[in-house]
Amino acid sequence: MDEKLKTFGQDAFTEALAPFFEANPRIDGIVWSQYTPYFNDGDACTFGVHEPYLVSASLKEEFPDYAEEYMHENALWISSYRAKDEDPNDATRAMEGFGPIWADIPESVFLAVFGDHVQVLIERDGTVTVDEADHD
């Protein structure tokens, strides 16, 4: 992967997300996995970006039923599905604000910037962590 493209792309992601983080002070980060499956029941294995989760340490008390299952490094991962079902306030509003940002990014951009078979975490302070994704 071209290092300049990777750096430019990651900077563009953090810049694009800055207004979202400013508007949602209880959200600490955004995490997602992206990969090409190794097997797809005979169908073509194509690259895909999976649903993002909002990461929040302060919202974990509001989701007691999910606190252990969806905890990562002492923060709660909140999906759009769970936000709509469980929290009519902060998490739902944050997901609604994040949706348009996410939907406008082509998967080819995710692949070029972050790579394949990875989990990406972008934190409020602009830190980007790309780790190998564990998937089947």
N, C-alpha and C positions, 0 to 999 in steps of 0.2 A: 504494500500500500504506500502510496506517495506520502511522505511525511508532511510536506507543505499542505496538501489537501486535508490530511487528518487534522493538523493544527488549526488551519483556517476553518474547517467544518466544526470542530469542537468549540472554537471561539464563537462562531455564528450561533450554535445551539445555546451556549450560555448567555449570549447577548439577547437572543430571542426570548429566553425564559426569565430574564431579569424582571420585566414588568409583572409577570405572573407571580414570582416569588414576593415581590413588593406588595402586591395586592392580597397575598395569602400568607401572612406572617407565621401561621402555625404549620406550614408545610416546610419541611427541612430538605426534601430532595425528591427526585423523580427517578424511578428505576424500571428497567424493562429488559427482556431477553430478545435476542434476534439471532436466528440461525436457519440453516437449511436442514430439514430433517434427514436422518440417515435412511429412513424407510417410511413409505407412505401407502401401505396396502396396495401396491401395484401402480398407484398414480405417480406422476412425476414429482420428484422432490424439489420444491422451489423455496427460495429464500423467503422468510417472513419476519415481520416485526410484531412482537406480541404485545398484548395490552400493557400499558404503563400502570405502575402503582405509584401513588403519592406516598412519601415517607414522612411520618410525623411522630415525634416522641411525645408531644403534648396531647395528641388525640387518643392515645392508647387507653386512657381511663374511660373514654366515652364508648369504647368498643370492648367491654369486658369479655364477651363470648369469643372474641377473635384474638385476644391479646397474646396468647401463647402460640397459636397456630400461624399467625401472620406477623410475628415479631422478627426483626432482623437488627442485630446490634442495638438493642434497647429502643427500637422505634417500630411503630406499626406501619405495615404496608396496607394502603387503602385502594381498592380497585373501584372502578365506576359502578360495578354491580353491587358491591357491598355498601358503597357510599349512598346509593339511592335507596337501598333497603333498610339501612341502619341509622343513617344520620341525615336529618332534614336540614342541617345547618352548614357548618364549616366545610365538611368533606364534600358534600354534594355541590356546594357553590364552587369549591376549588376545582372539582372534576369538570363541571360545566365550563369554567373559564379555561381549562386546559385543553378540552376537546378540540376546539378550532385550531389551536396551535399544532397539535399532533396530526390532525387529519390532513393538513396541507403539505406535509413533508412526504415526498415520494420514497418508497422503500429503497430505491437505488441510492438515494442520498445517505440513508442510514448505513447501508452496506459499504459505501465508499468511505464514509467517515469513521465508522466504528469497527467494521469487519464482520466476519461470520462466526457463528458459534460463541457468542459473547453475551454477557450481562453488563449493562451500562447503568451507572449511577451518576446523576448530575446533582450536586448539592447546591444549596442556597448560595454559598460563597463562591460558586463557579468551579469548584473542584470536580473533575471528571475522572471517574474510575471505570476502567474497562477490564473485566475479568472473564476468564473462560466460562462458558455456560455449560452446565451439566444437563444434558437432555438425551432422550432416546430417539 
